Amino acid sequence: VPAWLNEGLAMWAEEESSGDRRAWAEQTMAGQPVQALAALARPFATLPPENVQPAYAQAYLTVLFLLEQYDERRLPRLFEAMRRGGSLE
């Protein structure tokens, strides 16, 4: 999976309840440009230091959006579609 999905899911899975990090992520993204998901596909360690926190915040918010829109029970279908070459972009 792309780094944004991996990192966003990891942050979500660590929460006690879904959305615990929403305020942090929204604050971190305030005034930051939204990146194309393709730009966040590679490991975040390769990003310039000033882009790392916004990348994590965007990844988390994107995953939270997907889960809120489509439900976590549909994650296996998402992974299967991506394995077959599908894109979320």
N, C-alpha and C positions, 0 to 999 in steps of 0.2 A: 504494500500500500504506500501511497505517497506520504512524505514526512508530515504534512499538515494533518492528514487523517490519523496517522499513528499517534502523533503528539496530542491532538485534540481529544481523541478517544481516551488516551492515558489520563489526561487531566480530568475528564468527565468521570472516568471510572474510579478515581481516587476520592471523589466528593462523597460527603455523607448524604447529601440530597442534590438532585440535579439542579444546576443553576447557582450553586454556592459561589462560584468564581465569576459570575456574570458582571457584577459591579467592577471588580478589578479589571476584567477584560475590556469592558466598555470605556473605563477611564484610561486604560493603556492605549486604546485605539483612537481616543478623542484627538482630532487634529492630524491623525496619521492617514496616509493614503491606503486604500484597500488594495491589496496585491491580487493579481490573478492567481488562481490556485496552482497553476503550472509553475509559477515562480516560487511556490512554497513546497514543491515536490521533493526537493533535495534536502539532505540533513541540515537542520538549522545551525549546526556548528560551522557550516560553510558560509553563513551570512555575515555581513558586517555587524560588529557588536551592537550598533545602535538599532539594528533591525530585528534582533533576536526576540526581545520582549513583545514587540508588536506582532511578530510572526506567531508566537505562542498564543497571544490573545486572539488573533484572527482565526487560528486553527481551532481554538476552543469554541469561539462564537459560531463558527461554521458548523462544527459538529453538533453543538447545542441546537442550532437551527434545524439541522437535518433530523435530529432525534425528536424535536418538538413537532415537526411537520409530518414525519413519516413513521415514528415509533421505533423504539429500540429492537422490537421483535423482527423488524425488516432488515436489520444489519446483515444477517447472513446472505440475504439476496443481493445486497449492495456489494459485499465482498465477492460474491460469485460473478456478478456483472463486471466488476473491475478486473477480476482474474481473466475474464474473457476479452479484455481490452476495452471495456466501456470506460467512459469518462464522465466525471461530474461537472466538468467545466460547462 
